[in-house]
Amino acid sequence: MRTIVPGPCYGAAVGRHRTILDAAATAFHEKGFHGVGVDELGKRAGLSGPSIYRHFSGKDEILATLLNEAMDELLAATRPTGEDPDTELRRAIRHHIDFALENRQLVTLHQREVRSLAEPWSKAFTRRRGQYTRSWEALVAARFPGLPAPTVAATTQACLGTVFSVAVWPERALAAPAVAELLLELTLHGLYGDRGSAS
């Protein structure tokens, strides 16, 4: 099979695409989706406002792309790997904690701006979010098979709420030693409770 190596133009276009997304993530985080115009996004990305339309149809597609990129990774982390249910659940929690700490802007963006998604992106993203929630509930149900479905759903939301709360932690809290391990310990104790060992 022949290997296709992207040429300079293709590579530059991909680079600009990423630059726009990164600039938009910061701008939306600082000012909110509705507080930023295309011209400002272009300026932050080092482009003219109109040139953004060579890469995206507008702000709506940029927001959808940012949210879907995050969802791609989070969904992948909930897929079964064939390990025992306890190991799979702990692996997913660890991944989500690392993701939340490294991508606080994206987590906040989802929490604040998911309702700003326009069609056709809104409906598709709602479906993906439902798939993500069901994947998480499957992990919890597999680890705690005796739990009723409503309790599984509530437990899942409490677990995710704890993990993603890191997006709004003040800097002094984020400066705690081994903050990822601290958050992991708190999440596991909250999740396992008296259902089994959280160690």
Backbone hydrogen bonds, N-H to C=O, Kabsch-Sander energy under -0.5 kcal/mol:
donor,donor_aa,acceptor,acceptor_aa,energy
5,V,3,T,-0.6
11,G,7,G,-2.6
12,A,8,P,-2.5
13,A,9,C,-2.3
14,V,10,Y,-2.4
15,G,11,G,-2.2
16,R,12,A,-2.4
17,H,13,A,-2.3
18,R,14,V,-2.2
19,T,15,G,-2.3
20,I,16,R,-2.6
21,L,17,H,-1.9
22,D,18,R,-2.7
23,A,19,T,-2.5
24,A,20,I,-2.6
25,A,21,L,-2.5
26,T,22,D,-1.7
27,A,23,A,-2.5
28,F,24,A,-3.2
29,H,25,A,-1.7
30,E,26,T,-2.2
31,K,27,A,-2.9
32,G,28,F,-1.9
35,G,32,G,-0.9
36,V,33,F,-1.0
41,L,37,G,-2.0
42,G,38,V,-2.6
43,K,39,D,-2.3
44,R,40,E,-2.6
45,A,41,L,-1.8
46,G,43,K,-1.2
47,L,42,G,-3.8
51,S,48,S,-0.6
52,I,48,S,-0.7
52,I,49,G,-1.6
53,Y,50,P,-1.5
54,R,51,S,-1.5
55,H,52,I,-2.1
56,F,52,I,-2.3
62,I,58,G,-1.7
63,L,59,K,-2.7
64,A,60,D,-2.4
65,T,61,E,-2.5
66,L,62,I,-2.3
67,L,63,L,-2.4
68,N,64,A,-2.5
69,E,65,T,-2.3
70,A,66,L,-1.8
71,M,67,L,-2.2
72,D,68,N,-2.4
73,E,69,E,-1.6
74,L,70,A,-2.3
75,L,71,M,-2.8
76,A,72,D,-1.9
77,A,73,E,-1.5
78,T,74,L,-0.6
78,T,75,L,-1.3
79,R,75,L,-0.5
79,R,76,A,-0.9
88,E,84,D,-2.4
89,L,85,P,-2.2
90,R,86,D,-2.3
91,R,87,T,-2.4
92,A,88,E,-2.1
93,I,89,L,-2.2
94,R,90,R,-2.6
95,H,91,R,-2.4
96,H,92,A,-2.4
97,I,93,I,-2.3
98,D,94,R,-2.3
99,F,95,H,-2.7
100,A,96,H,-2.7
101,L,97,I,-2.3
102,E,98,D,-2.1
103,N,99,F,-1.7
104,R,101,L,-0.5
107,V,103,N,-2.2
108,T,104,R,-2.5
109,L,105,Q,-2.5
110,H,106,L,-2.3
111,Q,107,V,-2.3
112,R,108,T,-2.5
113,E,109,L,-3.0
114,V,110,H,-1.4
116,S,113,E,-2.1
117,L,114,V,-1.2
121,W,118,A,-0.8
122,S,118,A,-1.7
124,A,120,P,-1.1
125,F,121,W,-2.4
126,T,122,S,-2.4
127,R,123,K,-1.8
128,R,124,A,-2.0
129,R,125,F,-2.6
130,G,126,T,-2.0
131,Q,127,R,-2.2
132,Y,128,R,-2.4
133,T,129,R,-2.4
134,R,130,G,-2.4
135,S,131,Q,-2.1
136,W,132,Y,-2.1
137,E,133,T,-2.6
138,A,134,R,-2.0
139,L,135,S,-1.6
140,V,136,W,-2.3
141,A,137,E,-2.8
142,A,138,A,-2.2
143,R,139,L,-1.7
144,F,140,V,-2.4
147,L,144,F,-1.9
152,V,148,P,-2.2
153,A,149,A,-2.4
154,A,150,P,-2.3
155,T,151,T,-2.8
156,T,152,V,-2.4
157,Q,153,A,-2.1
158,A,154,A,-2.2
159,C,155,T,-2.3
160,L,156,T,-2.6
161,G,157,Q,-2.5
162,T,158,A,-1.9
163,V,159,C,-2.1
164,F,160,L,-2.9
165,S,161,G,-0.9
166,V,163,V,-1.3
167,A,164,F,-1.6
168,V,165,S,-2.0
169,W,166,V,-1.2
173,A,170,P,-1.0
174,L,170,P,-1.7
175,A,171,E,-1.3
176,A,173,A,-1.6
179,V,176,A,-1.0
182,L,178,A,-2.3
183,L,179,V,-2.5
184,L,180,A,-2.2
185,E,181,E,-2.6
186,L,182,L,-2.4
187,T,183,L,-2.5
188,L,184,L,-2.7
189,H,185,E,-2.4
190,G,186,L,-2.2
191,L,187,T,-2.5
192,Y,188,L,-3.2
193,G,189,H,-1.9
195,R,192,Y,-3.4
